């Protein structure tokens, strides 16, 4: 008897078959991914071609009818299809879009979930919003969406669309869809990289074209000061060929000055300082490189040595080009030939100096000739008055007419001469103001009383209003009256009818005197010429209104001597408003106190054995200072050489040193000051620097360097006496040191 054993292996065969199918799918997916990885399309940077290859491979591998790549717009308010592959038609299309406003749940799911595997897309809560307008239209039953990420940002989605019966997506298929999305990211990155490289090549070509064709010389210099690249303009400026300049030291062709090496060191130290600062947060060349170029740059005017031996004036700008790690790699030198401009500047400077010298000579001559000009005119007017009074005999009618004409013409000429002399005196810096407390009401009453007859003759209404807390201002009485009279006289002269008013007000910075009129007014285009001497704005007015145009020019100059100013507002045909501003009485009182202290210093006896060391190489200045200081009782030692400077100080033990900033010799005044202050024995020695200019930032550096004070040349006696009072009086000096 035979026994037959039988087992049902259907289930096992089905399981093995399912595993085989699953393995075939996995192998197919792996092969697809390997093919995409080896594709040269990504290297070319052609995004359209890469997307076509990706969507076709995904559709073929997952056996879906449609695969689309959708990207967010800039506002993240909608996604737009940039490539959709249809297996049935074997065609690619683009242009559809889905808005977040219409499909909020779907957009929320895209943002929150890694993938959307919707087996039943019609009823899935994540995708059912698409049913009516999209899924049903194309017969789509299942969706597999994988997000596209770029630099940590969600930028889109790859959508695999299944048509027919519902399909259950496997975990392997979800993983494959994610890999397909990663390939889309690679394609986008390749396109951007290719675009950046293309732009870089174009930029380099443009830069090279600019570099070569620039009329300004450009040189690239390494950290050893060797020229590694240069353009044709630089070769022409220096007179050498590229081959002759390549590898040569840049500094061999520049006439350097003392201190240039220090400038380059400061340029380099600035780079390293920023490197230390940025290292705390991590260096980012793209963020800081522009700051380096903007901040770390030096500019100077230097002469360059031409191949033929001549010297060429140039403007040189040197900046640092950092490497990718931020360390300095090259110097970029921009060199412009300014020889012609420099020669023109020198000629203009010479012409300007000649014109200024002529103007000073004119002003000084007129100021000096004040007595000679006024004396004969006073005789003419005095004698004509005697004739008018008929002291020496009676005159007939015609003779009276002639004498009156002589006297009125003399008055007019005297006023003109006074204005010219006053203006010249101010311009020649010979005007000395006598400050004192002045009642505002007295000043205004005097001015109004003086001009009331002129206003009355023209039928003008003349008013005055004083609105100040304290009826006191500080200034030169004669000059303030003169300024008010000039403004009021001008207003009356150019006001045919109406009124002229004077209003005085207190303002935070001082006090204002405003003269308003209802006269002919001034065109705003004429404002720039209003305060220029010898100018009348309209030549037609010369025949109607007599005058030289000196009044307003003199008024503004006198106001500025007081520390104030004169401003104007006017409308043509409606009237004008001139405002005289004088600073606060407190500030002016301070100046007056200084003047009183200075006057006291002149009359007070000089302390015995006071020694002053004068370091000045300009002979005329030195002789003037020495003679004056010796005259008022000081012992003065003048040295015109910096040799043995410290030895001179040790021997003399001066109470004060007057030290010129711009010495002609190699060592400057600052160098001597630095040497002096490094000696412990001289650390408390009082030093006053002297120079022709005082930049705003230089004041702080003077005090930091150890100087006690600074005198601006030309030095006036009042300034010098103030210094002597301050530093050769022990109590004053201690106060000054504390304030510093």
C-alpha positions as CSV (number, residue, x, y, z in Angstrom):
1,X,0.0,0.0,0.0
2,X,1.3,3.4,-1.0
3,X,1.0,6.4,1.2
4,X,0.9,9.8,-0.5
5,X,1.5,13.0,1.5
6,X,0.3,16.2,0.1
7,X,0.6,19.8,1.4
8,X,-1.1,22.9,0.2
9,X,1.8,25.3,-0.8
10,X,-0.4,27.9,-2.5
11,X,0.0,30.4,0.2
12,X,3.8,29.9,0.3
13,X,4.0,30.3,-3.5
14,X,1.9,33.4,-3.3
15,X,4.1,34.8,-0.6
16,X,7.3,34.0,-2.6
17,X,5.7,35.5,-5.6
18,X,4.9,38.7,-3.7
19,X,8.4,38.8,-2.3
20,X,9.7,38.4,-5.8
21,X,7.6,41.2,-7.1
22,X,8.6,43.4,-4.1
23,X,12.2,42.6,-4.8
24,X,11.8,43.4,-8.5
25,X,10.3,46.8,-7.6
26,X,13.1,47.5,-5.2
27,X,15.7,46.6,-7.8
28,X,13.9,48.7,-10.4
29,X,13.8,51.7,-8.1
30,X,17.5,51.3,-7.3
31,X,18.4,51.1,-10.9
32,X,16.4,54.2,-11.7
33,X,18.1,56.1,-8.9
34,X,21.6,54.9,-10.1
35,X,20.8,56.0,-13.7
36,X,19.7,59.4,-12.5
37,X,22.8,59.8,-10.4
38,X,25.0,59.0,-13.4
39,X,23.2,61.3,-15.7
40,X,25.2,64.1,-17.3
41,X,22.1,66.3,-17.5
42,X,22.6,67.5,-14.0
43,X,26.2,68.6,-14.7
44,X,25.0,70.7,-17.6
45,X,22.7,72.8,-15.4
46,X,19.7,72.5,-17.7
47,X,16.8,72.4,-15.3
48,X,14.1,71.7,-17.9
49,X,16.0,68.7,-19.3
50,X,16.7,67.4,-15.9
51,X,13.1,67.6,-14.8
52,X,11.9,65.8,-17.9
53,X,14.4,63.0,-17.2
54,X,13.3,62.8,-13.5
55,X,9.5,62.8,-14.1
56,X,9.8,60.2,-16.9
57,X,12.0,57.9,-14.7
58,X,9.6,58.3,-11.8
59,X,6.5,57.5,-13.9
60,X,8.2,54.5,-15.4
61,X,9.4,53.1,-12.1
62,X,6.2,53.6,-10.0
63,X,3.9,52.7,-12.9
64,X,1.8,55.9,-12.5
65,X,0.2,57.8,-15.3
66,X,1.3,61.3,-14.3
67,X,4.2,62.8,-12.4
68,X,4.5,66.6,-11.8
69,X,7.0,69.0,-10.2
70,X,5.3,71.9,-8.4
71,X,7.1,74.9,-6.8
72,X,6.0,77.5,-4.3
73,X,5.8,81.2,-5.5
74,X,7.8,83.8,-3.6
75,X,5.0,84.6,-1.2
76,X,4.3,80.9,-0.5
77,X,0.7,81.6,-1.4
78,X,0.4,79.0,-4.2
79,X,2.3,76.2,-6.0
80,X,2.9,76.3,-9.7
81,X,3.6,73.3,-12.0
82,X,6.9,73.7,-13.8
83,X,6.9,70.2,-15.4
84,X,4.1,67.5,-15.7
85,X,4.7,64.2,-17.6
86,X,1.7,62.3,-19.0
87,X,2.5,58.7,-19.8
88,X,-0.4,58.2,-22.1
89,X,0.5,61.1,-24.4
90,X,4.2,61.0,-23.6
91,X,4.2,64.8,-23.4
92,X,5.4,67.3,-20.9
93,X,3.3,70.4,-19.9
94,X,3.5,73.2,-17.3
95,X,1.5,76.2,-16.1
96,X,-1.2,74.9,-13.7
97,X,-1.3,76.4,-10.2
98,X,-3.1,75.7,-6.9
99,X,-3.8,78.5,-4.4
100,X,-3.6,78.2,-0.7
101,X,-6.7,80.4,-0.4
102,X,-8.7,77.6,-2.2
103,X,-7.0,74.6,-0.7
104,X,-5.9,75.5,2.9
105,X,-6.0,71.9,4.3
106,X,-3.9,70.6,1.4
107,X,-1.2,73.3,1.9
108,X,-1.2,72.7,5.6
109,X,-0.5,69.0,5.0
110,X,2.3,69.8,2.6
111,X,4.0,71.9,5.3
112,X,3.6,69.5,8.2
113,X,4.1,66.0,6.7
114,X,7.2,64.5,5.1
115,X,5.1,62.8,2.4
116,X,1.4,62.6,1.6
117,X,0.5,59.0,0.7
118,X,-3.2,59.2,-0.1
119,X,-4.5,55.8,-1.1
120,X,-8.0,57.2,-1.5
121,X,-7.3,60.7,-2.5
122,X,-11.0,61.6,-3.1
123,X,-11.9,61.0,0.6
124,X,-8.5,61.6,2.3
125,X,-8.9,64.8,4.5
126,X,-5.6,66.0,3.3
127,X,-6.4,65.9,-0.4
128,X,-10.2,65.8,-0.7
129,X,-10.3,69.6,-1.4
130,X,-8.8,68.8,-4.8
131,X,-11.5,66.3,-5.7
132,X,-13.9,68.4,-7.7
133,X,-11.5,70.8,-9.4
134,X,-8.5,68.6,-10.1
135,X,-8.7,64.8,-9.1
136,X,-12.0,64.1,-10.8
137,X,-11.1,66.0,-13.9
138,X,-8.1,63.7,-14.6
139,X,-9.5,60.5,-13.0
140,X,-6.9,60.5,-10.3
141,X,-7.7,58.1,-7.4
142,X,-4.4,57.9,-5.5
143,X,-1.7,60.5,-4.7
144,X,1.9,60.2,-3.5
145,X,3.4,63.6,-2.8
146,X,7.0,64.1,-1.7
147,X,8.3,67.5,-0.5
148,X,11.2,69.3,-2.2
149,X,13.7,70.9,0.2
150,X,16.4,73.4,-0.6
151,X,18.8,74.8,2.1
152,X,16.4,73.8,4.8
153,X,13.4,75.5,3.1
154,X,10.3,73.8,1.7
155,X,10.2,75.0,-1.9
156,X,7.8,72.6,-3.6
157,X,6.5,69.0,-4.1
158,X,6.8,66.1,-6.5
159,X,3.3,64.7,-7.1
160,X,2.8,61.1,-8.4
161,X,-0.7,60.7,-9.6
162,X,-2.3,57.2,-10.0
163,X,-5.3,56.7,-12.4
164,X,-7.8,53.8,-12.1
165,X,-8.6,51.7,-9.0
166,X,-7.3,53.0,-5.6
167,X,-3.7,52.1,-4.9
168,X,-2.1,51.4,-1.6
169,X,1.4,53.0,-1.5
170,X,4.2,50.9,0.1
171,X,6.9,52.2,2.4
172,X,9.5,51.6,-0.3
173,X,7.5,53.6,-2.8
174,X,7.3,56.5,-0.3
175,X,11.1,56.3,0.2
176,X,11.6,56.3,-3.6
177,X,9.4,59.3,-4.0
178,X,11.5,61.1,-1.4
179,X,14.6,60.3,-3.4
180,X,13.0,61.6,-6.6
181,X,12.3,64.9,-4.7
182,X,16.0,65.0,-3.7
183,X,17.0,64.7,-7.4
184,X,14.8,67.7,-8.2
185,X,16.7,69.6,-5.4
186,X,20.0,68.6,-7.1
187,X,18.7,69.7,-10.5
188,X,17.7,73.2,-9.0
189,X,21.1,73.5,-7.2
190,X,23.0,72.5,-10.4
191,X,21.1,75.2,-12.3
192,X,21.8,77.9,-9.7
193,X,25.5,76.8,-9.6
194,X,25.7,76.9,-13.4
195,X,24.1,80.3,-13.4
196,X,26.4,81.6,-10.7
197,X,29.5,80.2,-12.6
198,X,28.3,81.8,-15.8
199,X,27.6,85.1,-14.0
200,X,31.1,84.9,-12.4
201,X,32.7,84.3,-15.8
202,X,30.8,87.2,-17.2
203,X,31.7,89.4,-14.3
204,X,35.4,88.4,-14.5
205,X,35.3,89.2,-18.2
206,X,33.7,92.6,-17.5
207,X,36.1,93.3,-14.7
208,X,39.0,92.4,-17.0
209,X,37.7,94.7,-19.7
210,X,37.3,97.6,-17.2
211,X,40.7,96.7,-15.7
212,X,42.4,97.0,-19.1
213,X,40.5,99.9,-20.5
214,X,40.4,102.1,-17.4
215,X,42.1,105.5,-17.7
216,X,43.2,105.1,-14.1
217,X,46.2,103.0,-13.4
218,X,45.4,99.8,-11.5
219,X,47.9,97.5,-9.8
220,X,47.5,94.2,-7.9
221,X,50.2,93.9,-5.3
222,X,51.0,90.9,-3.0
223,X,51.9,91.1,0.7
224,X,55.6,91.4,-0.2
225,X,54.8,94.6,-2.1
226,X,55.5,92.9,-5.4
227,X,53.4,93.9,-8.5
228,X,51.6,90.8,-9.7
229,X,49.2,92.4,-12.2
230,X,48.7,95.8,-13.8
231,X,46.8,97.5,-16.5
232,X,48.0,99.5,-19.5
233,X,47.2,102.8,-17.9
234,X,49.6,102.1,-15.0
235,X,52.3,101.1,-17.5
236,X,51.8,104.5,-19.3
237,X,51.9,106.5,-16.0
238,X,55.2,104.9,-15.0
239,X,56.6,104.5,-18.5
240,X,57.4,100.8,-18.3
241,X,56.0,97.7,-20.0
242,X,54.2,94.9,-18.2
243,X,57.2,92.6,-18.3
244,X,59.4,95.3,-16.8
245,X,56.9,96.0,-13.9
246,X,55.9,92.4,-13.1
247,X,57.5,91.2,-9.9
248,X,59.0,94.6,-9.1
249,X,58.4,96.3,-5.7
250,X,55.6,98.8,-6.0
251,X,57.2,101.2,-3.5
252,X,60.3,101.5,-5.7
253,X,58.2,103.8,-8.0
254,X,56.6,105.9,-5.4
255,X,58.2,108.9,-3.7
256,X,57.3,107.9,-0.1
257,X,57.0,110.3,2.8
258,X,57.8,109.8,6.4
259,X,54.8,108.1,8.1
260,X,53.7,106.1,5.0
261,X,54.9,102.9,6.5
262,X,52.9,103.6,9.6
263,X,49.8,104.1,7.4
264,X,50.3,100.7,5.8
265,X,50.7,99.1,9.2
266,X,47.5,100.8,10.4
267,X,45.8,99.4,7.3
268,X,46.9,95.9,8.1
269,X,46.2,96.2,11.8
270,X,42.6,97.3,11.0
271,X,42.1,94.0,9.1
272,X,43.4,91.9,11.9
273,X,41.3,93.8,14.5
274,X,38.2,93.0,12.5
275,X,39.2,89.4,12.1
276,X,39.4,89.0,15.9
277,X,36.1,90.7,16.3
278,X,34.3,88.6,13.7
279,X,35.9,85.3,14.9
280,X,33.7,85.4,17.9
281,X,30.6,84.9,15.7
282,X,32.2,83.1,12.8
283,X,33.7,84.8,9.8
284,X,31.5,85.2,6.7
285,X,33.5,86.7,3.8
286,X,30.4,87.7,1.8
287,X,29.0,89.7,4.8
288,X,32.2,91.5,5.8
289,X,34.2,91.8,2.7
290,X,32.4,95.0,1.5
291,X,33.1,96.5,4.9
292,X,36.8,95.8,4.5
293,X,37.0,97.5,1.2
294,X,35.0,100.4,2.5
295,X,36.8,100.8,5.8
296,X,40.3,99.7,5.2
297,X,41.6,102.1,2.6
298,X,44.1,104.9,2.5
299,X,44.3,107.8,0.0
300,X,47.3,110.1,-0.6
301,X,48.9,112.3,-3.1
302,X,52.4,111.3,-4.1
303,X,54.8,111.8,-6.9
304,X,55.7,108.7,-8.9
305,X,59.1,108.1,-10.7
306,X,58.7,107.9,-14.5
307,X,61.0,105.7,-16.6
308,X,62.5,108.9,-18.2
309,X,63.4,110.2,-14.7
310,X,60.6,112.8,-14.4
311,X,58.2,113.0,-11.5
312,X,54.5,112.5,-12.1
313,X,51.9,113.8,-9.5
314,X,49.4,111.1,-8.7
315,X,46.4,110.4,-6.5
316,X,46.9,106.9,-5.0
317,X,44.1,104.9,-3.3
318,X,45.3,101.6,-1.7
319,X,42.8,99.1,-0.3
320,X,43.1,95.5,1.0
321,X,41.7,92.5,-0.7
322,X,41.1,89.6,1.8
323,X,41.3,85.9,1.0
324,X,38.4,83.5,1.5
325,X,39.4,83.1,5.2
326,X,39.5,86.9,5.7
327,X,43.3,87.2,5.9
328,X,44.8,90.0,3.8
329,X,46.0,88.6,0.4
330,X,46.5,91.5,-1.9
331,X,46.8,95.3,-2.0
332,X,44.7,97.0,-4.8
333,X,46.3,100.3,-5.8
334,X,44.3,102.8,-7.9
335,X,46.6,105.5,-9.4
336,X,45.4,108.6,-11.2
337,X,47.7,111.0,-13.0
338,X,46.8,114.4,-11.6
339,X,49.9,116.3,-12.9
340,X,47.8,118.7,-15.0
341,X,45.3,119.2,-12.1
342,X,48.1,119.8,-9.7
343,X,49.7,122.4,-11.9
344,X,46.4,124.1,-12.3
345,X,45.8,124.0,-8.5
346,X,49.2,125.6,-8.0
347,X,48.5,128.3,-10.5
348,X,45.0,129.0,-8.9
349,X,46.6,129.0,-5.5
350,X,49.2,131.5,-6.5
351,X,46.4,133.6,-8.2
352,X,44.3,133.4,-5.1
353,X,47.2,134.3,-2.8
354,X,47.9,137.3,-5.0
355,X,44.2,138.4,-5.0
356,X,44.0,138.0,-1.3
357,X,47.2,139.9,-0.8
358,X,45.9,142.7,-3.0
359,X,42.6,142.7,-1.1
360,X,44.4,142.8,2.3
361,X,46.7,145.6,1.0
362,X,43.6,147.5,-0.1
363,X,41.8,147.0,3.2
364,X,44.9,147.8,5.3
365,X,45.5,151.0,3.2
366,X,41.9,152.2,3.6
367,X,41.9,151.4,7.3
368,X,45.2,153.2,7.8
369,X,44.0,156.2,5.7
370,X,41.0,156.7,7.9
371,X,42.2,160.0,9.4
372,X,43.6,161.3,6.1
373,X,40.3,160.7,4.3
374,X,38.0,162.2,7.0
375,X,40.1,165.3,7.8
376,X,39.7,167.2,4.5
377,X,36.0,166.2,4.3
378,X,35.4,167.5,7.8
379,X,36.9,170.9,6.8
380,X,34.7,171.0,3.7
381,X,31.5,170.3,5.7
382,X,32.5,172.6,8.6
383,X,33.3,175.6,6.3
384,X,30.2,175.1,4.3
385,X,28.2,175.2,7.5
386,X,29.9,178.5,8.5
387,X,29.0,179.9,5.1
388,X,25.4,178.7,5.5
389,X,25.2,180.6,8.8
390,X,26.5,183.7,7.0
391,X,29.1,184.4,9.7
392,X,31.5,186.0,7.3
393,X,28.9,187.7,5.2
394,X,25.6,187.3,3.6
395,X,25.0,185.1,0.6
396,X,22.6,185.5,-2.3
397,X,20.0,182.9,-3.2
398,X,22.2,181.1,-5.7
399,X,25.2,181.0,-3.3
400,X,23.0,179.5,-0.6
401,X,21.8,176.9,-3.0
402,X,25.5,176.0,-3.9
403,X,26.6,175.8,-0.3
404,X,23.6,173.6,0.7
405,X,24.5,171.3,-2.2
406,X,28.2,171.2,-1.1
407,X,27.1,170.3,2.5
408,X,24.6,167.6,1.5
409,X,27.1,166.1,-0.9
410,X,29.7,166.1,1.9
411,X,27.3,164.3,4.2
412,X,26.6,161.7,1.6
413,X,30.3,161.3,0.8
414,X,31.2,161.1,4.6
415,X,28.6,158.3,5.1
416,X,30.1,156.5,2.1
417,X,33.6,156.8,3.3
418,X,32.6,155.7,6.8
419,X,31.0,152.5,5.4
420,X,34.0,151.8,3.2
421,X,36.4,152.3,6.1
422,X,34.4,150.3,8.5
423,X,34.1,147.4,6.0
424,X,37.8,147.5,5.2
425,X,38.7,147.6,8.9
426,X,36.6,144.5,9.6
427,X,38.1,142.6,6.6
428,X,41.6,143.6,7.7
429,X,40.9,142.1,11.2
430,X,41.6,145.4,12.8
431,X,38.1,145.9,14.2
432,X,38.1,145.7,18.0
433,X,34.8,145.3,19.8
434,X,34.3,146.8,23.3
435,X,31.7,144.5,25.0
436,X,29.6,145.9,27.8
437,X,26.0,145.4,29.2
438,X,23.6,147.5,27.2
439,X,19.9,148.2,27.9
440,X,17.9,146.9,24.9
441,X,15.3,149.7,25.3
442,X,18.0,152.4,25.1
443,X,19.4,150.9,21.9
444,X,16.0,150.7,20.2
445,X,14.9,154.1,21.3
446,X,18.1,155.6,19.9
447,X,17.6,153.9,16.6
448,X,13.9,154.7,16.3
449,X,14.6,158.4,17.2
450,X,17.3,158.7,14.6
451,X,15.2,157.4,11.7
452,X,11.8,158.8,12.7
453,X,12.1,162.0,10.6
454,X,12.9,159.9,7.5
455,X,9.9,157.7,8.1
456,X,7.7,160.7,8.7
457,X,8.8,162.4,5.5
458,X,7.6,159.3,3.6
459,X,4.4,159.0,5.6
460,X,5.4,155.6,7.0
461,X,4.1,154.1,10.3
462,X,7.1,153.3,12.6
463,X,6.6,150.9,15.5
464,X,8.8,149.2,18.1
465,X,8.0,146.2,20.4
466,X,10.4,144.8,22.9
467,X,9.5,141.3,24.2
468,X,12.4,140.2,26.3
469,X,12.7,138.9,29.9
470,X,15.7,140.9,30.8
471,X,16.3,144.3,29.1
472,X,20.0,143.7,28.8
473,X,22.3,142.5,26.0
474,X,26.0,142.3,25.8
475,X,27.9,143.8,22.9
476,X,29.7,146.8,21.4
477,X,27.3,149.7,21.8
478,X,28.4,151.7,18.8
479,X,28.3,148.7,16.5
480,X,24.9,147.4,17.6
481,X,23.4,150.9,17.1
482,X,25.1,151.0,13.7
483,X,23.6,147.6,12.7
484,X,20.1,148.6,13.8
485,X,20.3,151.9,12.0
486,X,21.5,150.2,8.8
487,X,18.5,147.8,8.9
488,X,16.0,150.4,9.7
489,X,17.3,152.9,7.1
490,X,17.3,150.2,4.4
491,X,13.7,149.3,5.3
492,X,12.5,152.9,5.1
493,X,14.4,153.6,1.9
494,X,12.8,150.6,0.0
495,X,9.2,151.1,1.5
496,X,7.2,153.6,-0.6
497,X,4.1,153.2,1.7
498,X,2.9,151.3,4.7
499,X,4.9,150.6,7.8
500,X,8.3,149.6,9.3
501,X,8.5,147.8,12.6
502,X,11.3,146.7,15.0
503,X,10.5,143.6,17.2
504,X,12.9,142.4,19.9
505,X,12.5,138.8,21.2
506,X,14.3,136.5,23.5
507,X,15.2,133.1,22.0
508,X,16.9,130.1,23.6
509,X,20.3,130.9,22.1
510,X,20.2,134.6,22.5
511,X,18.2,137.7,21.4
512,X,16.8,138.7,18.0
513,X,16.1,142.2,16.5
514,X,13.7,141.8,13.6
515,X,13.1,144.7,11.2
516,X,10.0,144.2,9.0
517,X,8.6,146.4,6.2
518,X,5.9,146.5,3.6
519,X,8.2,147.6,0.8
520,X,9.1,146.4,-2.6
521,X,10.5,143.1,-1.4
522,X,13.3,141.0,-2.8
523,X,13.3,138.1,-5.3
524,X,14.5,134.9,-3.6
525,X,16.9,134.3,-6.5
526,X,18.8,137.4,-5.4
527,X,19.4,136.3,-1.8
528,X,22.9,134.9,-2.5
529,X,24.1,138.4,-3.6
530,X,22.2,140.3,-0.9
531,X,25.1,140.6,1.6
532,X,27.9,141.1,-1.0
533,X,29.6,144.6,-0.8
534,X,29.1,147.1,-3.6
535,X,26.0,145.2,-4.9
536,X,22.6,146.5,-5.7
537,X,20.4,143.7,-6.8
538,X,18.6,145.5,-9.6
539,X,20.6,148.1,-11.7
540,X,17.3,150.0,-12.3
541,X,17.2,150.8,-8.6
542,X,20.5,152.7,-8.8
543,X,18.6,155.6,-10.4
544,X,15.7,155.5,-7.9
545,X,17.5,154.6,-4.6
546,X,20.9,156.0,-3.9
547,X,23.5,153.8,-2.2
548,X,26.5,151.5,-2.6
549,X,25.2,148.2,-1.1
550,X,27.7,148.4,1.7
551,X,25.2,148.6,4.6
552,X,24.0,145.0,4.6
553,X,27.5,143.6,4.0
554,X,28.9,145.6,6.9
555,X,25.9,144.7,9.1
556,X,26.4,140.9,8.6
557,X,30.2,141.1,9.2
558,X,29.7,143.1,12.4
559,X,27.0,140.6,13.6
560,X,29.4,137.7,13.0
561,X,32.1,139.5,14.9
562,X,29.6,139.5,17.8
563,X,29.1,135.7,17.3
564,X,25.7,136.2,15.7
565,X,24.4,136.7,12.2
566,X,21.8,138.5,10.0
567,X,19.2,136.5,8.0
568,X,16.5,137.6,5.6
569,X,13.0,136.6,4.5
570,X,11.2,138.4,1.7
571,X,8.5,138.2,-0.8
572,X,8.8,140.3,-4.0
573,X,6.2,143.1,-4.0
574,X,5.0,142.4,-0.4
575,X,8.0,143.3,1.9
576,X,11.0,142.0,3.7
577,X,12.1,140.9,7.1
578,X,15.7,141.1,8.3
579,X,16.7,139.5,11.7
580,X,19.8,140.4,13.6
581,X,20.7,137.6,16.1
582,X,23.1,138.2,19.0
583,X,24.2,135.3,21.3
584,X,23.1,134.8,24.9
585,X,24.4,137.4,27.3
586,X,25.8,134.6,29.5
587,X,28.1,133.5,26.6
588,X,29.0,137.0,25.8
589,X,29.6,137.8,29.4
590,X,32.1,134.9,29.5
591,X,34.0,136.4,26.7
592,X,33.9,139.8,28.4
593,X,35.2,138.2,31.6
594,X,38.0,136.7,29.6
595,X,38.8,140.1,28.2
596,X,38.8,141.6,31.7
597,X,41.1,138.8,32.9
598,X,43.4,139.4,30.0
599,X,43.5,143.1,30.7
600,X,44.3,142.3,34.3
601,X,47.1,140.0,33.2
602,X,48.7,142.9,31.3
603,X,48.7,145.3,34.2
604,X,49.6,142.7,36.9
605,X,53.2,142.3,37.7
606,X,55.0,139.3,36.2
607,X,56.1,136.7,38.7
608,X,59.9,136.7,39.0
609,X,62.1,134.0,37.4
610,X,59.5,132.9,34.8
611,X,61.3,131.1,32.0
612,X,59.7,130.4,28.6
613,X,61.3,128.1,26.0
614,X,60.3,129.0,22.5
615,X,60.8,126.3,19.8
616,X,60.1,128.0,16.5
617,X,62.0,127.7,13.1
618,X,60.2,130.6,11.4
619,X,62.4,133.6,12.2
620,X,59.8,136.5,12.0
621,X,57.3,134.7,14.2
622,X,60.0,133.8,16.7
623,X,61.4,137.4,16.9
624,X,57.9,138.8,17.4
625,X,57.1,136.4,20.2
626,X,60.5,136.8,21.9
627,X,60.5,140.6,21.8
628,X,57.0,140.8,23.2
629,X,57.5,138.3,26.0
630,X,60.7,139.9,27.0
631,X,59.1,143.3,27.0
632,X,56.5,142.3,29.5
633,X,59.1,140.7,31.8
634,X,59.6,137.1,31.0
635,X,62.9,135.3,30.4
636,X,62.8,133.8,26.9
637,X,65.1,131.3,25.3
638,X,64.5,130.8,21.6
639,X,65.8,127.8,19.8
640,X,65.4,127.3,16.0
641,X,66.8,123.7,15.9
642,X,65.6,120.5,17.5
643,X,69.1,119.4,18.2
644,X,69.8,118.7,21.9
645,X,66.2,119.6,22.7
646,X,66.0,117.5,25.9
647,X,69.3,118.9,27.0
648,X,68.0,122.5,26.5
649,X,65.0,121.6,28.6
650,X,67.1,120.1,31.4
651,X,69.4,123.1,31.5
652,X,66.7,125.8,31.4
653,X,64.0,124.1,33.4
654,X,61.4,126.3,31.8
655,X,58.0,127.1,33.3
656,X,56.4,127.0,29.9
657,X,57.3,125.7,26.4
658,X,55.8,127.2,23.3
659,X,56.3,124.5,20.7
660,X,55.5,124.8,16.9
661,X,53.7,121.9,15.4
662,X,55.1,122.2,11.8
663,X,58.8,122.3,12.3
664,X,60.9,122.3,9.1
665,X,63.3,119.7,10.3
666,X,62.8,116.0,10.4
667,X,61.2,115.9,13.8
668,X,57.7,117.5,14.1
669,X,56.4,119.3,17.2
670,X,54.3,116.2,18.0
671,X,57.5,114.1,17.9
672,X,59.2,116.4,20.4
673,X,56.1,116.4,22.6
674,X,56.0,112.6,22.6
675,X,59.7,112.4,23.5
676,X,59.3,115.0,26.2
677,X,56.3,113.3,27.8
678,X,58.1,109.9,27.9
679,X,60.7,111.4,30.3
680,X,59.3,111.0,33.9
681,X,61.2,114.1,35.0
682,X,59.2,116.3,32.5
683,X,55.8,114.6,32.8
684,X,54.3,117.7,34.5
685,X,55.9,120.3,32.3
686,X,53.4,122.7,30.7
687,X,53.5,122.7,26.9
688,X,51.4,124.8,24.5
689,X,51.4,123.8,20.8
690,X,51.3,126.4,18.0
691,X,49.9,125.8,14.5
692,X,48.1,127.3,11.6
693,X,45.0,125.1,11.8
694,X,43.0,123.2,14.4
695,X,40.8,120.3,12.9
696,X,37.8,119.5,15.1
697,X,39.2,116.0,16.0
698,X,42.7,117.4,16.7
699,X,41.7,119.0,20.0
700,X,41.2,115.6,21.7
701,X,44.4,114.2,20.3
702,X,46.3,117.3,21.6
703,X,45.1,116.6,25.1
704,X,45.7,112.9,24.8
705,X,49.2,113.5,23.5
706,X,50.0,115.5,26.6
707,X,49.8,119.1,25.5
708,X,48.1,121.6,27.7
709,X,46.7,123.9,25.1
710,X,46.8,125.0,21.4
711,X,47.4,128.4,19.8
712,X,46.3,129.1,16.2
713,X,48.6,131.3,14.1
714,X,48.8,134.2,13.5
715,X,48.9,134.5,17.2
716,X,47.2,137.6,18.7
717,X,48.4,139.4,21.8
718,X,45.1,138.8,23.6
719,X,45.4,135.0,23.0
720,X,49.0,134.9,24.1
721,X,48.2,136.9,27.3
722,X,45.4,134.5,28.1
723,X,47.8,131.5,27.9
724,X,50.3,133.3,30.1
725,X,47.7,134.0,32.7
726,X,46.4,130.5,32.7
727,X,49.6,128.5,32.8
728,X,52.1,130.8,34.6
729,X,49.7,131.2,37.5
730,X,49.8,128.1,39.7
731,X,46.1,128.2,40.9
732,X,44.8,128.7,37.4
733,X,46.9,125.9,36.1
734,X,45.7,123.4,38.6
735,X,42.1,124.2,37.7
736,X,42.8,123.8,34.0
737,X,44.5,120.4,34.6
738,X,41.5,119.2,36.5
739,X,39.1,120.2,33.7
740,X,41.2,118.4,31.2
